Amino acid sequence: MINVRPVMTLDANSMAVLLNAIIEKGGTTALTRPVTGQDLTEWMASNASQSAWHVALDDTEQVVGFQWISPHEKLPPEACDVATFVQIGRTGLGIGSALFSATAKAAKGLGYKWINATIRADNDGGLTYYQSRGFRTWIIDEGIKLDSGLIVDKISKRFDV
């Protein structure tokens, strides 16, 4: 059973471990450098009144996923950006669905009209996940250079709340 709740500062280190495993594996996130719990705590604090962070916990209270929405400088004020991370080996088990239910509700509560998800074009799992939630493509950016030097296309998808 998965329990979803708002993130607490104490979750930051566990979230960093989960995210760093994804970054190290590569291929699904635009993030290319490891993060610390402090990094995540600072991200949570920035735009806190316009953001929502949720964590998914398994039966042992271990962090198995997290998701956040926040404003983005490339989006209009009625839109927010979303990021989703699920523990390697735990995708396809409903964690992302449970997280998105809480996130969509939070977005509406914060007054957002739509949510943007920008996914690497080579991230089939991420594209499938957002498509299955009802996101639809609205823009494609070609030839984006990541911090690692890798060039990828990015697909932005929109979900109206």
C-alpha positions in Angstrom: 0.0 0.0 0.0 1.2 3.5 -0.9 0.6 6.5 1.3 0.9 10.0 -0.2 1.4 13.0 2.0 2.9 16.5 1.8 6.7 16.5 2.0 8.4 17.3 5.3 11.9 18.7 5.6 12.9 15.4 7.2 12.1 13.6 3.9 14.8 15.5 2.0 17.7 13.2 2.5 15.7 10.1 1.5 14.4 12.0 -1.5 18.0 12.9 -2.5 19.1 9.2 -2.3 16.2 8.2 -4.6 16.8 11.0 -7.0 20.6 10.4 -7.1 20.0 6.8 -8.1 17.9 8.0 -11.0 20.5 10.6 -12.0 23.3 8.0 -11.8 21.4 5.6 -14.0 20.7 8.3 -16.5 18.4 8.5 -19.4 15.2 9.8 -17.8 15.9 13.1 -16.1 17.5 16.3 -17.4 19.3 16.5 -14.0 22.8 15.3 -14.4 24.5 16.2 -11.2 23.9 14.6 -7.8 21.7 16.5 -5.3 21.8 16.7 -1.5 19.0 16.8 1.0 20.0 20.5 1.5 19.5 21.1 -2.2 16.0 19.7 -2.0 15.2 21.6 1.2 16.3 24.9 -0.6 14.2 24.0 -3.7 11.2 23.3 -1.4 11.7 26.7 0.3 11.8 28.7 -3.0 8.4 29.8 -4.1 6.9 27.8 -1.2 3.6 29.6 -1.3 3.2 28.8 -5.0 4.5 25.2 -4.8 3.3 21.8 -3.6 5.5 18.8 -2.8 4.2 15.3 -2.1 6.0 12.1 -1.1 4.9 8.5 -1.6 5.8 6.1 1.2 5.5 2.3 1.2 4.4 0.1 4.1 7.7 0.5 5.8 7.5 4.3 5.5 10.3 4.3 3.0 10.2 7.1 0.4 9.4 5.4 -3.0 8.6 8.5 -5.0 8.0 12.2 -4.9 6.5 14.9 -7.1 6.3 18.6 -7.0 4.7 21.5 -8.8 6.1 25.0 -8.9 6.0 28.1 -11.0 8.5 28.3 -13.9 9.9 31.4 -15.6 9.0 30.1 -19.0 5.4 29.5 -18.1 2.5 32.0 -17.7 1.4 32.7 -14.1 -1.7 30.4 -14.5 0.6 27.4 -15.1 3.0 25.4 -13.0 5.7 22.9 -13.8 5.7 19.3 -12.5 8.5 16.9 -11.7 8.0 13.3 -10.8 10.5 10.7 -9.5 9.8 7.1 -8.6 12.3 4.7 -7.1 14.1 2.6 -9.7 12.4 -0.8 -9.9 9.1 0.5 -8.5 7.7 2.2 -11.6 4.4 0.9 -13.0 3.0 0.1 -9.5 0.7 3.0 -9.1 3.1 5.3 -7.2 3.0 8.0 -9.9 -0.7 7.8 -10.1 -1.1 8.2 -6.4 1.2 11.2 -6.4 -0.5 12.9 -9.3 -3.9 12.6 -7.7 -2.6 14.7 -4.7 -0.6 17.0 -7.0 -3.5 17.8 -9.4 -5.7 18.6 -6.3 -3.0 20.9 -4.9 -2.5 22.7 -8.3 -6.2 23.5 -8.4 -6.1 24.7 -4.7 -3.1 27.0 -5.6 -5.2 28.5 -8.4 -3.3 27.0 -11.3 -5.3 26.4 -14.5 -2.8 23.9 -16.1 0.3 21.8 -15.3 3.3 21.6 -17.6 5.5 18.5 -17.8 8.7 18.7 -19.8 10.1 15.3 -20.6 13.2 14.1 -22.5 12.1 12.7 -25.8 14.2 9.6 -25.1 12.4 9.0 -21.8 9.7 6.5 -23.0 8.5 5.8 -19.4 8.1 9.4 -18.6 6.2 10.1 -21.8 3.9 7.2 -21.2 3.3 8.2 -17.6 2.2 11.8 -18.4 0.2 10.7 -21.5 -1.7 8.2 -19.3 -2.5 11.0 -16.9 -4.2 12.9 -19.7 -1.3 15.3 -20.6 -1.1 16.3 -24.3 1.9 17.6 -26.2 1.9 21.4 -26.7 5.5 22.2 -27.6 8.7 20.3 -28.7 12.2 21.8 -28.1 14.9 20.2 -30.3 18.6 20.0 -29.6 18.7 21.0 -25.9 22.1 20.7 -24.3 22.1 19.2 -20.8 24.7 20.1 -18.2 26.5 16.8 -19.1 26.9 18.0 -22.7 24.3 15.5 -24.0 22.0 16.9 -26.6 18.3 15.8 -26.3 14.9 16.9 -27.5 12.3 17.8 -24.9 8.6 17.4 -25.2 6.4 19.6 -23.1 2.9 18.3 -22.2 0.0 20.1 -20.7 -2.7 19.0 -18.3 -5.7 21.3 -17.6 -6.8 21.1 -14.0 
